[in-house]
Amino acid sequence: LGQIHDSILADCPPDEVDDYLRMAQRIMTRELAKVWKWLIVPLQIEAEVSPVNGSWHEKKGYAIAV
């Protein structure tokens, strides 16, 4: 079992969060594997979102709408 942990910090308008996260999930879990054939394990992402002008302390887990 292996785990790779990487983070991406993105600023986007609150009404575009779901679209952004769906796009990020598609690219990171499906599209990368098409280009990098050596990726043979299932990939997953998790998201945390903070309110506008909020701090990292205020971020909460966010379910990615399918």
C-alpha positions, -999 to 999 in steps of 0.1 A, spaced: 0 0 0 14 34 -9 1 69 -6 11 100 -24 1 132 -8 2 164 -28 -18 196 -24 -32 222 -47 -43 255 -35 -69 272 -58 -90 303 -56 -123 302 -74 -156 320 -71 -179 302 -46 -205 294 -73 -178 276 -94 -164 253 -66 -184 222 -77 -174 227 -114 -137 232 -104 -137 201 -82 -154 179 -108 -128 190 -134 -99 185 -110 -112 150 -101 -116 140 -137 -81 152 -146 -64 138 -116 -81 104 -114 -88 96 -151 -70 118 -176 -36 114 -160 -38 77 -163 -45 80 -200 -12 99 -206 9 81 -180 3 45 -187 24 34 -158 -3 46 -134 -21 14 -127 -35 20 -92 -69 37 -86 -64 74 -78 -86 95 -55 -88 131 -44 -102 148 -14 -112 184 -11 -114 210 17 -129 244 12 -127 275 33 -151 304 32 -144 335 12 -117 355 31 -114 326 55 -83 310 69 -70 275 65 -82 269 101 -117 274 88 -115 249 60 -139 219 60 -141 187 41 -161 190 9 -180 163 -9 -173 164 -47 -206 164 -65 -207 137 -92 
